[in-house]
Amino acid sequence: MALGSETLSERSVQLAVFLAFASGVLVGWQANRVRRRYLDWRKRRLQDQLSATQKKLDLS
């Protein structure tokens, strides 16, 4: 293998590793945002259900 193609493949490997890392960071960040939104929605929904149940108990 020639010296020039080795440096090119080294560079392309570095680029591929960087792109994989960057895409992993972005995907993880987005997944965490979606997870937080889901947890906030679930908490709000459960609190609404609890207050509705408490109203029913107070009325009975």
CNS distance restraints for C-alpha pairs under 8 A (distance, minus, plus):
assign (resid   1 and name CA) (resid   5 and name CA) 7.08 0.50 0.50
assign (resid   1 and name CA) (resid   6 and name CA) 7.16 0.50 0.50
assign (resid   2 and name CA) (resid   6 and name CA) 6.58 0.50 0.50
assign (resid   3 and name CA) (resid   7 and name CA) 6.59 0.50 0.50
assign (resid   4 and name CA) (resid   8 and name CA) 6.33 0.50 0.50
assign (resid   5 and name CA) (resid   9 and name CA) 6.05 0.50 0.50
assign (resid   6 and name CA) (resid  10 and name CA) 6.08 0.50 0.50
assign (resid   7 and name CA) (resid  11 and name CA) 6.11 0.50 0.50
assign (resid   8 and name CA) (resid  12 and name CA) 6.15 0.50 0.50
assign (resid   9 and name CA) (resid  13 and name CA) 5.99 0.50 0.50
assign (resid  10 and name CA) (resid  14 and name CA) 6.23 0.50 0.50
assign (resid  11 and name CA) (resid  15 and name CA) 6.15 0.50 0.50
assign (resid  12 and name CA) (resid  16 and name CA) 6.02 0.50 0.50
assign (resid  13 and name CA) (resid  17 and name CA) 6.12 0.50 0.50
assign (resid  14 and name CA) (resid  18 and name CA) 6.12 0.50 0.50
assign (resid  15 and name CA) (resid  19 and name CA) 6.08 0.50 0.50
assign (resid  16 and name CA) (resid  20 and name CA) 6.07 0.50 0.50
assign (resid  17 and name CA) (resid  21 and name CA) 6.12 0.50 0.50
assign (resid  18 and name CA) (resid  22 and name CA) 6.05 0.50 0.50
assign (resid  19 and name CA) (resid  23 and name CA) 6.00 0.50 0.50
assign (resid  20 and name CA) (resid  24 and name CA) 6.06 0.50 0.50
assign (resid  21 and name CA) (resid  25 and name CA) 6.22 0.50 0.50
assign (resid  22 and name CA) (resid  26 and name CA) 6.26 0.50 0.50
assign (resid  23 and name CA) (resid  27 and name CA) 6.01 0.50 0.50
assign (resid  24 and name CA) (resid  28 and name CA) 5.97 0.50 0.50
assign (resid  25 and name CA) (resid  29 and name CA) 6.07 0.50 0.50
assign (resid  26 and name CA) (resid  30 and name CA) 6.19 0.50 0.50
assign (resid  27 and name CA) (resid  31 and name CA) 6.02 0.50 0.50
assign (resid  28 and name CA) (resid  32 and name CA) 6.11 0.50 0.50
assign (resid  29 and name CA) (resid  33 and name CA) 6.33 0.50 0.50
assign (resid  30 and name CA) (resid  34 and name CA) 6.25 0.50 0.50
assign (resid  31 and name CA) (resid  35 and name CA) 6.09 0.50 0.50
assign (resid  32 and name CA) (resid  36 and name CA) 6.13 0.50 0.50
assign (resid  33 and name CA) (resid  37 and name CA) 6.23 0.50 0.50
assign (resid  34 and name CA) (resid  38 and name CA) 6.17 0.50 0.50
assign (resid  35 and name CA) (resid  39 and name CA) 6.17 0.50 0.50
assign (resid  36 and name CA) (resid  40 and name CA) 6.10 0.50 0.50
assign (resid  37 and name CA) (resid  41 and name CA) 6.10 0.50 0.50
assign (resid  38 and name CA) (resid  42 and name CA) 6.10 0.50 0.50
assign (resid  39 and name CA) (resid  43 and name CA) 6.06 0.50 0.50
assign (resid  40 and name CA) (resid  44 and name CA) 6.16 0.50 0.50
assign (resid  41 and name CA) (resid  45 and name CA) 6.09 0.50 0.50
assign (resid  42 and name CA) (resid  46 and name CA) 6.07 0.50 0.50
assign (resid  43 and name CA) (resid  47 and name CA) 6.13 0.50 0.50
assign (resid  44 and name CA) (resid  48 and name CA) 6.21 0.50 0.50
assign (resid  45 and name CA) (resid  49 and name CA) 6.23 0.50 0.50
assign (resid  46 and name CA) (resid  50 and name CA) 6.07 0.50 0.50
assign (resid  47 and name CA) (resid  51 and name CA) 6.20 0.50 0.50
assign (resid  48 and name CA) (resid  52 and name CA) 6.17 0.50 0.50
assign (resid  49 and name CA) (resid  53 and name CA) 6.13 0.50 0.50
assign (resid  50 and name CA) (resid  54 and name CA) 6.13 0.50 0.50
assign (resid  51 and name CA) (resid  55 and name CA) 6.18 0.50 0.50
assign (resid  52 and name CA) (resid  56 and name CA) 6.34 0.50 0.50
assign (resid  53 and name CA) (resid  57 and name CA) 6.25 0.50 0.50
assign (resid  54 and name CA) (resid  58 and name CA) 6.11 0.50 0.50
assign (resid  55 and name CA) (resid  59 and name CA) 6.18 0.50 0.50
assign (resid  56 and name CA) (resid  60 and name CA) 6.26 0.50 0.50
